[in-house]
Amino acid sequence: MSLKKKITLTVNGIQVTAEVEPRMHLVDFLREDLHLKGPHLGCEQGACGACTVKVDGQIIRGCLYLAVQANGSVVETIEGLTKSGALADLQESFMRHNAMQCGFCSSGMLLAAAELVEKQPKASREQVREWISGNYCRCTGYHSIVDAIVAVLDARSKGQKIKPVVANA
Amino acid sequence: MKSAAFDYVKPGSLTEALGLLAEAGEDARLIAGGQTLLATLNMRLSEPSVLIDITNVEELKGITLDGKHLRIGALVTHTEIEESDLIAKHAPLLKAAAPHIAHRAIRNLGTWGGSLAYGDPAAEWPACSLALNATMIIHSPSGERRVAASDFFIDLYTTSLEPDDILVATEIPIADSAQVFCFQELARRHGDYAVAGLAAVAQKQGDMLTQCKFIFFSVGATPLMAGKTQSWIDGKNLNEQLIVDAVKTAREEIEVIADLTNSAEAKQHLVGVLLERALKQMMA
C-alpha cells in the first residue's frame, strides 16, 4: 500500500505541494524531500527532542507527526527561524555560554527554548530545567544551556540585548 | 520510514468518522495527537491498515462550562488543559497534573481523550478522571452512551470502549470552594513515566477530609482507588496518628505490580510516601 497523498503546506514561509506516503514522518519529509537538514533525527520515538519543529506556532516532535497531518499547516524549522531573526538572541546566548558542543541537539533545544521565552517570560531556573527536560544533550551537561536560556529571559525582562560574541564588522 | 505502510483518511464530522471506523473494523486506528500511537507505529508494535485522523471533528473539541459540569472534548490537548482558565478554576487538579505529562512538544499535540482511551496505567489523566468522578461520553453507530470513569478502565491498556466507539468528551463535576486536591508523581526525570503517582481530591471541613478520592497510578494494571484508606480518613480529625494509620492501610490495600526497573516493594513503599505527602499538603 503505497498510495500517496497530496499535501500542501507552508514551510518557512514558502508554500510547498508534494505527494507523500502516509507513513512518512514530517521530519523525514523536511529532511529528505525538502533538504532541510536542521531538524535532526535522534531516537525516532519521541524521547530525544532533536527533531523539534514548529507546526502552526507550536513546537512538536517531527518524528511523532506525519507529513500528511501537516497538510494545510504552517511549518517552521531552525532554518526559517534563523533567517527571520526570531531566535537571534537565544542563538547569541547559546554561543556566549558555550551551550553546545556537537550541535546535534541545538536546533531542537533552541526551538524549545524559544517557546518557553514566549510562553513563560518569568520562568525560574527550575522551570527552564523542567521545560527543556524533553530535549536530550549528550555533550554539555545542560548547565550551560540553562545558563544561556536564563540569560535571555533576564535580558528580555530588563529590555536589554544579548551582546554578540563576534562583533559585526 | 519506520512504520509499516498504512492508509490515511481525515473525516470532517463525527458521523463520517464513526462510519469509517465501522467500515475499517479492528484494523483501523483513530489518530488524534498521535503521541503514543506514532511511537508504537515507529517501533512496529502496531501495524494498522488505516489511520483515521479525527482532528477535524468539531464535536470533539473545546472546554466548556455547562452549569455544574465541565465538558472537556476528547481533542483538547494537554497544553490547552495546562493553560485553560476554566480548568484552573473548576478542575484545578488537572492544571496541577498537566505539567507532569511528558514534555511541552508532546503536550502540544497529545490529547485528553487519547490518554483516556489508551488506558495506560502510568498516565495522569485516567487517574485524574477517576479522582474527579468523570463521566465518559461515548458515541458509536448506535448512538450515545455515558460511562462512569470507575467503570471505564478495565485492565492494562483496556477500557470499556468497543472497536466502533469514539470517545467524544468527558464531563466533570466542577470543584466547589471546599475542594482540596493534591497531585504527586515520582519519576526519574521530569516528564518520564511515573514510578508511582497519586491524584487526591477531597472536601475539607475544618480538620476533616470528607468524600476522599485517592487514586494511585503507575502501580498496577489500571489506576487504583484506595477505597479502604478513603473510608478510614473520611470524616475523622486528621492528626499524625491518623496519617500513620492511613499510610499503613494504603500500603496494605493497594496491590502493586513491579515494572521493569522498580520492584513491587519499592512501589508499595512509595504509595505510603505519596499519601503522607498528599494528606499533609491538603491539610496545610
Interface residues (C-beta under 8 A of the other chain):
Chain A: M1 S2 L3 K5 E21 P22 R23 M24 H25 D28 E44 Q45 G46 G49 T52 Q58 I59 I60 R61 C63 L64 Y65 L66 V68 Q69 A112 E115 L116 R129 E130 W131 S133 G134 N135
Chain B: M1 K2 S3 A4 A5 F6 D7 Y8 I31 G34 Q35 L38 A39 L41 N42 M43 S49 L51 D53 T55 T79 P99 A102 H103 R104 A105 I106 N108 L109 R189 H190 G191
